């Protein structure tokens, strides 16, 4: 697997230079998950984000009765887990492999290391996270409005 190719294709890393992309690819840890295996669970303290290399993951969340409800299915080169990297809070949802999956993991420590040598690149990553989170909130608002109509 070419980590650099996956990092380069992710919208999370748009606007980064080739040097910055190569550094992030070096830092990223490859992880493999079996079908049905948990990547992380709602309520866990988060310290990393993931970029999907291959396979599918399902994002689910517990409803008020404790029943897991599907939110979305993600595939390459989607990413997830970024909220905990930004706000250092507990995971807001559970993510599990829907098929065999290969993911790249970047921890808060990896990103701190990246920030030390590539401040502009780090800023672009944060801007990209904000942009994508904003789009997700707009989409969720549209779905809520459609349900109420």
Secondary structure, DSSP 8 states (H G I E B T S, - for coil): --HHHHHHH-GGGTT--HHHHHHHHHH-EEEEE-TT-EEE-TTSB--EEEEEEESEEEEEEE-TTS-EEEEEEEETT-EE-HHHHHH--B-SSEEEESSSEEEEEEEHHHHHHHHHH-HHHHHHHHHHHHHHHHHHHHHHHHHHHHHH-
